[in-house]
Amino acid sequence: MCLAILIVIAHNVYHRIPNEVPILLVLAVASFRIREGHWGWRLYGRPESWTRTLLLAGVCVVLLLVKDWIVEPVGLYYWPLPQHVSSIITGSHSFTGALRNVVFVWFFAGFGEEIGYRGYLLRRALDVFGPTRWGTAVALLIGSATFGLGHFYKGPAGMLDSACSGLILGGAYLYSRRLWASTITHGVNDTIAVMFNYFGW
């Protein structure tokens, strides 16, 4: 857990190492194999109900949108400078480029960040603090705060926003014990951001 946090800080705050997501993926796969005897595929095992999984993802997408209406004004009140937005969200002015960015955010954020931050970091934090109610709460807060640091480039308001997103995505994983709901939520949310930017909304 501590190693993962240091990797996130080393890349996003100090720019001493390459992007943390591929590194966390490698650590995740190695950790699953050594500690649990598999390669991590169980994170995407078949859920008990696809209907409930999709409903949970839909609820989380709505929560992320509501969170933006609440958290952004608070962040801008304390840190008036506008958030920096990823070039993947804003960097394309052609429809083909926007579609390419949608594919990228699904693989990099939807799957990559969810495996790295929720499937690996949050699970390791749960190992440290235990599966009790308080242990789960502490693990979720640490995972979400680290996810906020993973968006250091967005500035203080953006990190607060991302940390709150981490709470919702982490909650989806903890509730379902699979990464499908958080992956779908993350992918859909970033797809909405890419398309809204493309259409100028």
PyMOL commands that set and color helices and strands:
alter all, ss='L'
color gray80, all
select helices_A, chain A and resi 2-12+20-36+41-44+50-78+87-90+95-129+133-149+152-176+180-199
alter helices_A, ss='H'
color red, helices_A
deselect
rebuild
show_as cartoon
